[in-house]
Amino acid sequence: MNEQTLEQAADWVDRINDLNEDESKELSLWLKEPENKAAFDRVSKIFGDPSINKALHNLHIYDNDTSITPLQKKTNKQKNFSILAIAASFSAIAFMAYWFSLPQQEASIKPIIVSNDSFEPVKTINAPIGERVSKLLADGTYLHLNAGSELTAKLQSNVRKVVLNKGQVFFDVAKDKKRPFIIDSGETNITVLGTSFDVQHNENKVVVTVYEGKVKVSAKDTVTLIPPQKAVVVDGRITVFTDKSLEQLPLWRTGWIEAEKETLDSIVEQLQRYSNDKIKLENELSNTVISGRFNLETPKQSLMLIADAYNLKLEKRQNILLLSRI
């Protein structure tokens, strides 16, 4: 099973709920190839969500092909993670349905176990402005890139290494005790064997948030994080925080910001990944604390909402969106 086929399968699974009639026919033909079907089944099992099977039936892809094995029903814990894994392609309504189900369910991630004979050459993965990208590596590790992110990945016989050049990535690392998974984000190194965590690499800091397992973060100091901890690295110095709200997967995966007394500067930094226009703040607004729920997919409308709620003014000047006091 080659890398290209796995990537195609991951793309089909990620878009399964948004296919039009022509794309559905294309998927049906694509699945007739045994290698394609095997890749699709493998990726589907990683997601583990029965809604994928339901979508295939709704699109009449199973109707005349009994060779395709439907997904078995998963437990609530598995189901909850699976919904999260493909939530980035759901509408806001689907997200709200999931959100209200969170108190009854606990996120659980089950990375697949692979042998250490999965190699691939250096590859660069980009997520352009305004678009989230998911990629499956040959070892079974899933990478979810936030908009405006870039990394390079290389799997070797004794180590798996990623260089995070910029942006934010959620890693669901396949277990492999013989090959540690190392992320280089400048002055900060992160080492794991198999776990789920989020890394945000900005110009002046690195933020590592752990959702499952253990993660070692090294800069001038070295710390080991467990859920629900996160480490903020500034100038090589590590500060560790514990926050119960970190027990769920990051909201950016679903296209939303849930701000609770966050600085306006932090909110703008997240919206900027989805805006081709440069977003600027008056200097005195940078540390203004705000709360609310904002859509990453529509950054200008989110800024308008912030301006209206906090008595500010939003202006468009050529390719600049300026937020200032009235």
C-alpha positions, -999 to 999 in steps of 0.1 A, spaced: 0 0 0 18 32 -12 18 66 4 -2 83 -23 -31 58 -20 -32 63 18 -33 101 13 -61 98 -12 -80 75 12 -76 100 40 -89 128 18 -120 108 8 -127 100 45 -123 136 55 -148 148 28 -172 119 30 -201 140 43 -196 168 17 -195 149 -16 -217 159 -45 -232 135 -69 -202 134 -93 -178 130 -64 -198 102 -50 -196 83 -84 -159 90 -85 -155 75 -50 -175 44 -59 -153 37 -89 -121 44 -68 -132 19 -42 -135 -9 -68 -97 -11 -68 -86 -36 -41 -57 -15 -30 -79 16 -27 -105 -2 -7 -78 -15 17 -65 20 22 -100 34 27 -108 7 53 -75 13 71 -81 51 74 -118 45 83 -107 23 112 -84 51 125 -114 74 125 -136 46 139 -169 66 133 -201 47 122 -212 79 105 -187 71 77 -205 38 70 -238 56 71 -226 83 47 -215 56 22 -250 40 24 -266 73 19 -245 79 -12 -255 44 -25 -219 33 -26 -225 1 -6 -257 -8 -25 -241 -28 -53 -207 -37 -38 -209 -63 -11 -171 -66 -10 -168 -35 10 -169 -43 47 -191 -19 67 -176 -4 98 -185 -20 131 -202 0 157 -178 16 182 -180 23 219 -190 58 231 -154 66 238 -143 57 204 -172 74 187 -165 107 205 -130 109 192 -141 98 157 -166 127 155 -138 151 166 -114 137 140 -137 147 111 -154 177 128 -133 201 107 -154 193 77 -188 195 95 -211 225 96 -217 246 127 -249 228 133 -231 194 134 -206 209 157 -232 221 181 -248 187 182 -214 173 191 -206 200 216 -237 194 237 -229 157 238 -195 163 255 -206 161 291 -219 126 286 -188 113 268 -150 112 273 -126 117 244 -105 86 238 -79 82 211 -66 49 199 -35 52 177 -28 21 157 3 1 164 27 -3 135 60 -20 128 92 -1 124 95 -9 87 73 20 76 96 46 60 91 76 37 113 103 23 114 139 36 80 155 27 68 190 32 31 195 42 14 229 40 -20 242 51 -27 274 32 -44 305 47 -80 297 54 -77 259 51 -71 230 75 -53 200 62 -51 164 75 -24 139 64 -17 103 73 20 93 75 32 58 64 36 48 101 -1 55 109 5 89 125 -22 114 117 -13 151 113 -40 178 115 -26 212 104 -43 244 113 -45 270 85 -13 288 78 10 260 90 40 242 75 61 212 85 85 187 71 84 150 81 108 121 77 104 86 90 136 66 95 146 32 108 154 45 143 135 78 146 105 97 133 111 134 130 90 164 122 103 200 118 74 224 125 84 255 106 53 276 116 17 273 126 -3 248 147 -6 210 144 -25 183 163 -5 151 163 -21 117 168 11 96 169 11 59 162 28 38 189 63 25 181 85 19 211 116 14 188 112 48 171 105 79 191 86 107 174 105 140 177 92 174 168 116 203 163 100 237 166 131 259 167 144 262 203 120 236 215 121 198 210 91 175 218 96 137 221 69 110 223 64 73 216 27 74 209 2 99 221 -20 129 211 -10 165 216 -11 199 200 19 221 191 15 258 183 47 276 169 44 313 168 72 339 163 79 344 200 67 313 217 58 276 215 27 261 232 25 223 237 -9 209 249 -12 172 258 -45 153 254 -34 117 258 -2 100 270 31 117 280 51 143 262 87 154 269 94 191 262 130 203 261 144 238 258 167 253 284 149 230 308 131 196 303 96 188 316 73 158 311 36 167 305 5 146 310 -32 156 304 -45 181 309 -12 201 310 3 225 286 37 241 284 44 276 271 80 281 260 93 317 257 130 324 252 138 288 261 121 289 294 92 265 301 61 274 321 36 246 328 -1 251 333 -29 227 342 -64 234 329 -94 210 331 -108 225 299 -79 209 280 -94 174 285 -112 178 251 -96 181 217 -88 217 205 -117 237 192 -97 249 162 -101 214 147 -138 222 143 -133 258 130 -142 277 161 -126 298 189 -141 295 224 -126 325 242 -128 328 280 -111 360 291 -85 358 264 -65 388 251 -77 404 218 -42 400 205 -45 362 210 -78 360 192 -65 381 162 -35 358 160 -59 328 155 -82 346 131 -52 357 110 -46 321 99 -79 323 80 -77 358 66 -58 369 34 -61 405 47 -37 416 74 -54 421 107 -41 449 128 -50 463 162 -45 497 178 -16 492 202 -38 499 233 -62 471 223 -37 442 223 -42 433 260 -80 439 260 -96 408 275 -127 394 257 -149 363 258 -171 347 232 -174 321 205 -161 331 171 -160 313 137 -125 309 122 -140 303 88 -153 339 86 -126 360 102 -141 394 90 -175 386 104 -159 375 137 -141 408 139 -173 426 132 -189 407 160 -161 416 184 -163 453 173 -200 454 180 -198 436 213 -169 457 227 -177 491 212 -149 491 187 -146 500 150 -135 478 121 -122 494 90 -110 479 57 -79 498 43 -67 482 10 -57 447 22 -57 456 60 -85 450 85 -80 476 113 -97 472 147 -97 504 167 -116 524 193 -146 545 183 
